Amino acid sequence: MLSLPLSAFESPARHRAISDIIRNRSTNPADVRDSVLAGLDLSSARAVLDLGCGFGFMTEAIARRVARDALLVGVDACATNEQVYLARVAATGRAPRFVGQRIEHTLDWPDRSFDLVVASFALYFFPDVLPEVTRVLTPDGLFLGVTHTENSCRDLARLVGLPEFDARLLGLIRNFSAESGSDLLARWFTRIERVDYENSLVFHAAQEDELRTYLRFKLTLLMPDGKRSGELPTALERAAQRLAREGRVVLAKNDVAFRCRQPRCR
Ligand SMILES: C[S@@+](CC[C@H](N)C(=O)[O-])C[C@H]1O[C@@H](n2cnc3c(N)ncnc32)[C@H](O)[C@@H]1O
């Protein structure tokens, strides 16, 4: 399995700025969180586990839909997310808890501890934890896995013109993508419902800085340390030149949520 430096996620402020760029440049007017949670009644959820919770983007939306006394636990390898996560979830009036831990194969909670487990844009970093997800879920619990399409990743790689980046990005996302997700999840859940969120990001010439910031974030995550100094400026320049030439850059940004029920016994 590809082992990645997670420095891109160590600054919650920077990560949130990327999240804001995505929202502001999206052609789909709906918030992805509203789309993937649409129609779910979470009012009886008592305990929620968010794996790779980051600064609390998805937990925040879930918190508003669960009981006031529900427990919301976020786990993330970057401990720098703790304060922002706690503040963001507490602002909804719910009780948050944060665990700074790198997830691999195991989870530290007893069987049937959570009625909702979520991994939003994160399970591809630690797909081997799925058996443990089924263990810590209650039998009537819900697992929500949100991820990217492989096509969206290819679009990004084409823009920056780095075949090696393309291979690394796809290598990561294929661990749990819109395309691979159903087969992977079918081993662990009996009922799987797929929700598609179709979207593109459009950057106009006036938004060159935003495009550069967005690409720098994505590239830094997947570029080997030694390559950063050389290839990054070239890749950003290539994208900026296309923006200047064509007046706008459109990137596919299609996401998919898998809502999984009836965990299979191990
Ligand atoms: C793309 S962000 C998604 C954050 C959040 N779930 C959201 O929807 O905005 C991926 C998150 O997973 C975390 N992460 C990556 N690998 C991890 C691991 N092995 N264990 C715990 N957290 C991890 C990163 O630190 C980062 O915060």
Ligand as a Chemical Component Dictionary entry (heavy atoms), coordinates in Angstrom:
data_LIG
# 
_chem_comp.id                   LIG 
_chem_comp.type                 NON-POLYMER 
_chem_comp.pdbx_formal_charge   0 
_chem_comp.three_letter_code    LIG 
# 
loop_
_chem_comp_atom.comp_id 
_chem_comp_atom.atom_id 
_chem_comp_atom.alt_atom_id 
_chem_comp_atom.type_symbol 
_chem_comp_atom.charge 
_chem_comp_atom.model_Cartn_x 
_chem_comp_atom.model_Cartn_y 
_chem_comp_atom.model_Cartn_z 
_chem_comp_atom.pdbx_ordinal 
LIG C1  C1  C 0  -9.239  14.566 2.099  1  
LIG S1  S1  S 1  -9.213  14.748 3.823  2  
LIG C2  C2  C 0  -10.926 14.551 4.247  3  
LIG C3  C3  C 0  -11.271 15.165 5.575  4  
LIG C4  C4  C 0  -12.763 15.113 5.941  5  
LIG N1  N1  N 0  -13.227 13.771 6.139  6  
LIG C5  C5  C 0  -13.606 15.808 4.895  7  
LIG O1  O1  O 0  -14.546 15.216 4.364  8  
LIG O2  O2  O -1 -13.312 16.987 4.608  9  
LIG C6  C6  C 0  -8.493  13.227 4.387  10 
LIG C7  C7  C 0  -8.234  13.198 5.882  11 
LIG O3  O3  O 0  -7.825  11.873 6.246  12 
LIG C8  C8  C 0  -6.758  11.963 7.164  13 
LIG N2  N2  N 0  -5.987  10.717 7.079  14 
LIG C9  C9  C 0  -5.298  10.251 6.013  15 
LIG N3  N3  N 0  -4.758  9.050  6.300  16 
LIG C10 C10 C 0  -5.119  8.753  7.569  17 
LIG C11 C11 C 0  -4.898  7.634  8.420  18 
LIG N4  N4  N 0  -4.186  6.560  8.026  19 
LIG N5  N5  N 0  -5.437  7.662  9.667  20 
LIG C12 C12 C 0  -6.162  8.730  10.083 21 
LIG N6  N6  N 0  -6.408  9.804  9.321  22 
LIG C13 C13 C 0  -5.907  9.816  8.075  23 
LIG C14 C14 C 0  -5.978  13.195 6.741  24 
LIG O4  O4  O 0  -5.185  13.709 7.785  25 
LIG C15 C15 C 0  -7.103  14.133 6.320  26 
LIG O5  O5  O 0  -7.541  14.943 7.381  27 
# 
loop_
_chem_comp_bond.comp_id 
_chem_comp_bond.atom_id_1 
_chem_comp_bond.atom_id_2 
_chem_comp_bond.value_order 
_chem_comp_bond.pdbx_ordinal 
LIG C1  S1  SING 1  
LIG S1  C2  SING 2  
LIG S1  C6  SING 3  
LIG C2  C3  SING 4  
LIG C3  C4  SING 5  
LIG C4  N1  SING 6  
LIG C4  C5  SING 7  
LIG C5  O1  DOUB 8  
LIG C5  O2  SING 9  
LIG C6  C7  SING 10 
LIG C7  O3  SING 11 
LIG C7  C15 SING 12 
LIG O3  C8  SING 13 
LIG C8  N2  SING 14 
LIG C8  C14 SING 15 
LIG N2  C9  SING 16 
LIG N2  C13 SING 17 
LIG C9  N3  DOUB 18 
LIG N3  C10 SING 19 
LIG C10 C11 SING 20 
LIG C10 C13 DOUB 21 
LIG C11 N4  SING 22 
LIG C11 N5  DOUB 23 
LIG N5  C12 SING 24 
LIG C12 N6  DOUB 25 
LIG N6  C13 SING 26 
LIG C14 O4  SING 27 
LIG C14 C15 SING 28 
LIG C15 O5  SING 29 
# 
